[in-house]
Amino acid sequence: MKTTDMSTDEFGRLDDDRAAHLFKLRNGQGQSATITDYGARLVSFLTPDSAGELRQIVLGCPDLASYCADACCLGATIGRNANRISNAQFQLNGRTYRLAANDGKNNNHSGPDGYEHRLWTTDSYDDRHVTLRMDTPDGDQGFPGAMSITVCYRLQDDGLEITFEGTTDADTICNLTNHAYFNLDGDESGNILDHTLQINADTFCPILSEDAIPTGSRQAMAGTPMDFRKPCSISERRDPAFDQIRLGHGYNHAYPINKSPREFGHMATLASAKTGIRLDVFSDLPAIQMYTGDYLSNTRARDGHCYGPREGIALECEFVPNAINSDDPIKPILRAGDIFTARICYRTSIIS
């Protein structure tokens, strides 16, 4: 395996003078993906469009300093718990654990000291994969148990696979995901509202207020603007007056997927008629969070402008937000001695 000092590019230096690096992966289909050990982030994903031209299909920043300032988690590995925990606290084994309230009265993405702003260690690297590691102590971010976590990015012939693994010495929460924002028209090409989306779900998790925390119930999506059972454009469905879209300032909702909770299966399909690029999302996680980036702002794009609302869509494979505190039957609990594993695949093709 290659090591960082042999074959990677330095991305920049942090305030404490530690160096961050870039790892470029390639396959035989003309695709490339670039990863940084800062936040274990997906920085770039280039794939051919229907005309054979390479398109940049994920949002990204121009330099390390911009990623350090990024509050939107572009391409980041999220943990120890992705998404929201109500009132910034939860109970486990009869004990209450309190987290930082970094999103109103709630906790979001385990911030403010999230994994997206930490420098990970490189375990292994070649031109098709990179594996990054982070070891965290008991009490880190307020969560119980010391954890050892790895994330592996692997560029396969049909797209990008991300695998997570984690172990703990005490019962804890583990809900890891990737937070890439996609725009299949190409980065800096405008909003994603004309993209076609299909989600492999019959229900969604409604929210009660603008904090975007689900109620714990599941609601049929048929006949509502939440209905993506069949492929349709996001703009066709989006109705700002609909209560769920109004509360979420757009789509910011979890969809439990039509499969066994930890079965590997199809989650969603995103497609662009402009470029002919189709993206199929597969995972063994139980739900997908559809977020149309309505809060995107003040994060520098590659050309120097700041991303605006709806310039990218995040399709986050994860547990339902706040499941630890709700009646949702699938909890992101990792028991001491067990191994957390998760797999996300972004498979690309050309619309036939």
N, C-alpha and C positions, 0 to 999 in steps of 0.2 A: 504494500500500500504506500501511496505517496504521503509525505508529511507536509505540513504547512510551510516550513522554511525551505522546502525543495521546489514547490510548484504552485504556490498561490500568490495572488497579488495582494499587496497591502492596500486596504480600503481607506485607512486614516488612523488617527490616534485619538483615544479618549482623553478626558481631562487628566487622568492619572498616568498618562503616557503609555498605556497598554495599546497594542496594535490590534485593529480589527482587520479581517481578511475577506477576500472574495474567492469563491470556488466556482469554476465554470464547468458545467456538465454538457456533454454532447452525445447525440445518437446518430445512427446512420440515415435518419429520415430528414435531416436538415434542421432539427430542433436543437435548441440550447436552453439551459437554465442556469442562472447564476444565484448562488447562495452566499450569505454573509454569516459569520459566526456572531455578529452583533444581533442579538435577538433571534438567532437561528432563523433568519428571514429569507423568504424568496424575493430576490431583488429583480429578477428578469426572467421572462419565459417567452422565447421567440419561437414561432411556429409558422409554417407556410400557409398562405391563404389559397383560395381557389385558383388564383393566377400564378401561384408559385412564388410570390413575394413574401418575405418574412414579415410577420406582424408581431409587435410587442403587445401581449394580451394581458399583462398584469400592470397595475399602477406601481410606480416606484419613485424613489427620491434620487437626486443627482449626486449626493455625497453623504458621507458618514454623519456630518454635523446635522444635516436635515433629518436623518433617521433618529438621531438623538433627541431632536425637538418634536418628532412626530407623535401626535396624540391619537392618531387614527389606526395605529397598529398595522401599517401597510406590510403585507406579506409575512407577518410575524408568527412565531410559535407562541401560543397563549397558554398560560398555566399559573398556578397549579389548578385553578378552576376557570374555565372559559365562561364568559358572560356574567350574568348578574346573580347576586345573593342578597335577598331582601334584608333590610335593616342591618346589613353588614355583620351578620352573625348567623350561626347555625348550632344545632345540637348534634352530638355524636357520642354514643355510649353514655348518655345521661349527663354529659358535660357541655357547657356552652362555650363556644369559641367565638371571639370577636375579631373582626377584620377592620381594615381602614375603610371609612366611608368616603370613597373617592368619586361617587356619582350620586350627588344629593345625600340622602340618608343610607344609600345602598353601596355595595361593593360591586365593581365591574372589572372583569378580566384580572382579578387578584391584585389590582393596582393599589397604591401608586408604584410599588416596586415590582412591576410585572416582569415576566421572563423576556418580554420584547425589548427591554432596555438593559439586558445583561449580556456580558461577553461569555459565550460558550466555549468549551474546550473541544478541540478536534480529535476524534478517535481514529478515523480512517478516511481516506479520500483517493479516488481515481477519476478518470474522465467520465464515468457513468454514475458515481455516487459520492456522497459525503455524509458521514455520521458525526454528529455533535453531541456532546455530553454536558450535563450540569448536575452537580451534587449540592443539595440544599439541606440545611440543618433542621432539626425539630424546632417548631415555632416560626419557621420562615413564613412571612406574610400573614402570620396568625394561625397557620394550619398545623395540626399535630403531625409528628413523625418526620424523621429524616428521610429524604427521598433521593434516589439516584435515577436520573432521567436521560434517555437518549432519543434523538430524532434523526432519522435517516431520510435524506432526499435521494431518490434513484430515478434517473431518466431512462425509461424503457423505450422500446421501439414505437409504442403507441401513446406516449405521454409520460406524465410525472407521477411517481408514487411517493407518498410520505408515510413512514411508519414511526410509531411512538412506542416506547417501552419505559416502564417505571416500576421501581420497587420501593417499599417503605418498611420501617421497623416498628410502626405503630399504625393503627387504623386511622385513615385520613380520607380526604376527598382527592380524587384525581380525575380531571376532565380537561384533557389537552386537545387543542385543535390548531389548525392553520388559518390565518386571517388574510388570505390574499383577496384583493379586489380585482375582478376581471372586467375587461372591456374588449370584446372580440372584434370590434371595429378597428382596434389599435389604440394604444395609449395616446392621450391628448387629442382624441377624435370627437369629443363631445360626450353627451350623456348616453346611458345604456337603455333608455326607455323603448327604443325600437327593437331591442333584442327579444327573441322568442325564448320563453321559459316553460319548462314542464317539470313538475315536482311529483315524485312517486309517493303521494300521500292522499288520503281522503279527508283528513282532519288537520286543523291547525290549533295552536294554543293561543287563545285570546288574551289580551292584556287589559288591565283595568284602568291604567292611567298613563301619563307621559313617561313614567319611569321604565316602561317597556317590560315590566316583570309579569310573566304569565300568571293566570289565576290558578293554574293547576288542573283545570278542566281541558277537555278537547272538544272542539266544535266542528261540525261538518262544514266544509267549505263550499259545497254545491250551491250555485245560485248567488254567490257573493263575489266581491272583487278579490277575495283571497283564493279563488278557484284556479289552480294551475294544474289540474289533473290532466288536461290535454294542452298541447303546445299552443301558446298564444303570446302576443307581444305584451310586454309589461305596461306600456302606455294604454293598451286596450282595456286592461283590467283596472288600472290605477284610477281610483275615484277619491279625490282629496276630501270629499264630504262624508265618505263612509267612516263610521266611528273608529274602526280599528286602524285605518290608514291615517285618520286625523290624529289619534292618540300617539301613533308611532312616528308621526311626521314623515310618513311613507311606510314602506314595508320594513319591519324590524321584528319578525315573528318566527317562532319555531314551528316546524312541521314534523310531527312524528311519522317516520317512514313506514310504508307497507311491507314490513318484513319482521322476522324475529329480531329482538333488540340488538344482539351482537352478531347477527348473520351478515356476511359480506354481500352487499347487493347494490342495485342502482338507486341513487338518491335523487338526481336531477339532471336535466339536459338544458344547456344554454346554447343559443345559436344566433349567428349574425347573417342576415341575408346580404349585407353589404360586402363582406369578405368571404362568405361561404364557410366560415369556420364553425365547427360544432364542438362543444365541450360537454362530455359526459362525466358526471361525478359519481364515484362509487365509494362506499365505506362500510365498515362494520360497526359504526356508531349508530345510536338509535334515532337521531333527529338531525334536521338541517335547519340552521338559522338563515333565513333569507333577509339580507340587509341591503337596501338599495343605495346606501351611502348618502342619505339625505343630510347627515351632519358633517360630511367631508368639507373641510375648509382649513386654511392656514397651514397646509402641508405642501411643501415645495415639490413640484413635478420635475421631470427630467429636463424640460426646456426652460425651467426657472419660474413658470407661473405657478400659482397655488391651485391645487385641485378644488373644484367646486362640487356642490351637491349633485349626486347621481352620475358622476363621471365613472363610477365603477360599482360593481355589485359583488358583495361577499356572500358566499354560499358555505357557511361554516358547519362542518359535520361535528356534532357534539351531543352531549346530554341536554335535555330540555332545561333552559335557564331556571334557577332557583328550585330544581327538583329536590334538593336536600331539605327544603323547608315546606314543600307543597305535598299534595296528595298524589303527585305523579308516581307511578309504581316503579319507575326505573331510576335508581339513585346512583350517583357517581362516587360510590364508596369503594375504596381500596383497602382490603384487610391486610394487616401485618403478615408478611411472608408470602403474600400473593404477588403476582406479576400483572401489571396493567399493560395491555397491548391495544393498539388501535392502528388502523390503516385507512388512508385516504388516497384515492387515485383520481387524477385529472386526465382523462383520455381524450385526445383530440382527433378529429377527422374532418373531412370535407363533406358538406351537405350534398347528397346525391340528387 
